[in-house]
Each structure stands twice: as C-alpha cells, then as structure tokens.
Amino acid sequence: MGETVERACIREAFEETNINVKILNLIGVFSDPKRDPRGHNISIAFKCVPVSENEKPLAKDDAKTLEIIPLDKILDLKLAFDHLDIIKASGIL
C-alpha cells in the first residue's frame, strides 16, 4: 500500500535478491482466480535488468536461497503455479 506497482517491483527485487533493477517493460497482469490454489492472487509482471554489472546477488528477506539460471535451463525447472506462462509471456523464451 502507498506505492506504485513499479516501485514495489524495484523494491521487492532488491529486498529478495540484493539486485537493483530497472524496469524495461510490463509483461502483463495475471489474474485468473484459479492460477494459485492457495487463493485468488494477482501478479503484475515486469521485465527488468540489473542497474549495473556490479550487482551482487544474495538471498535476502524471506528468500532462503537464490540461484541465477541461464535462460536455456528454465524449461528444465519445475516452476510453481503459472510462473512458466508468465516467463513465456515475456518473450525471452
């Protein structure tokens, strides 16, 4: 509450990963009531890049671990809910 979704994206990226990002574009709004079995959740996804090459990834806040995955390995992962659909909507795969 009290901040734009764009500002929340930038803040959350840093809080979870220690990486300062800038938003390139909106990927989409994902609001299907059945997308998350825990309850109706809405995600607003942005395509972001690190602000600099000197960013140091680190799991922070409520993230237990952090791993940078090469794009060609994403399809090998088992992702939660509709997260693969969101990645595909970004156009990076």
PLY file of the C-alpha trace (Angstrom):
ply
format ascii 1.0
element vertex 93
property float x
property float y
property float z
element edge 92
property int vertex1
property int vertex2
end_header
0.00 0.00 0.00
1.14 3.53 -0.68
3.47 2.84 -3.60
3.13 2.21 -7.32
3.40 -1.34 -8.64
6.54 -0.26 -10.50
8.17 0.98 -7.29
7.05 -2.20 -5.48
8.70 -4.32 -8.21
12.01 -2.49 -7.84
11.86 -2.64 -4.03
10.90 -6.32 -3.90
13.61 -7.30 -6.38
16.20 -5.66 -4.14
14.69 -6.98 -0.88
14.71 -10.57 -2.17
17.88 -10.65 -4.31
20.08 -7.68 -3.36
19.94 -6.63 -7.03
18.94 -3.10 -8.02
16.87 -3.35 -11.19
15.33 -1.04 -13.74
12.08 -1.92 -15.45
12.21 -2.39 -19.21
8.53 -3.07 -19.81
5.32 -4.57 -18.50
4.95 -8.27 -19.30
1.34 -8.49 -18.19
-1.25 -8.79 -15.47
-2.07 -12.35 -14.43
-5.37 -12.56 -12.57
-7.04 -15.91 -13.25
-8.71 -16.79 -9.92
-7.51 -20.40 -10.35
-3.82 -19.58 -11.03
-2.83 -20.16 -7.39
-4.51 -22.96 -5.37
-3.86 -21.04 -2.13
-6.34 -18.34 -3.14
-7.00 -15.59 -5.65
-3.73 -13.77 -6.23
-2.94 -11.21 -8.90
0.56 -10.80 -10.30
1.82 -7.86 -12.31
4.98 -8.96 -14.09
7.70 -6.65 -15.39
10.76 -7.43 -17.46
13.74 -5.99 -15.56
17.50 -5.81 -15.88
20.18 -5.09 -13.26
21.10 -1.42 -12.93
24.79 -2.31 -13.19
27.03 -5.29 -13.88
28.43 -4.95 -10.34
25.26 -6.18 -8.62
25.97 -8.93 -6.09
23.11 -11.48 -5.92
22.26 -12.56 -2.37
19.17 -14.26 -0.94
17.59 -11.77 1.45
14.34 -11.11 3.31
12.16 -14.24 3.06
14.15 -15.87 0.23
16.01 -18.91 1.55
18.26 -19.30 -1.48
19.00 -17.55 -4.74
20.30 -19.06 -7.95
20.84 -17.35 -11.29
19.54 -19.68 -14.01
20.65 -19.43 -17.64
17.68 -18.87 -19.97
18.33 -22.16 -21.78
17.81 -24.05 -18.48
14.47 -22.52 -17.44
12.40 -25.18 -19.22
14.20 -27.84 -17.14
12.79 -26.38 -13.93
9.53 -27.23 -12.21
8.03 -23.81 -11.50
5.07 -23.08 -9.25
1.60 -22.22 -10.49
1.59 -20.29 -13.80
5.11 -18.90 -13.50
6.27 -20.61 -16.70
3.36 -19.00 -18.55
4.48 -15.62 -17.21
8.06 -16.23 -18.37
6.80 -17.30 -21.79
4.65 -14.15 -21.99
7.84 -12.10 -21.52
9.10 -13.26 -24.91
12.50 -14.28 -23.54
11.98 -17.98 -24.36
0 1
1 2
2 3
3 4
4 5
5 6
6 7
7 8
8 9
9 10
10 11
11 12
12 13
13 14
14 15
15 16
16 17
17 18
18 19
19 20
20 21
21 22
22 23
23 24
24 25
25 26
26 27
27 28
28 29
29 30
30 31
31 32
32 33
33 34
34 35
35 36
36 37
37 38
38 39
39 40
40 41
41 42
42 43
43 44
44 45
45 46
46 47
47 48
48 49
49 50
50 51
51 52
52 53
53 54
54 55
55 56
56 57
57 58
58 59
59 60
60 61
61 62
62 63
63 64
64 65
65 66
66 67
67 68
68 69
69 70
70 71
71 72
72 73
73 74
74 75
75 76
76 77
77 78
78 79
79 80
80 81
81 82
82 83
83 84
84 85
85 86
86 87
87 88
88 89
89 90
90 91
91 92
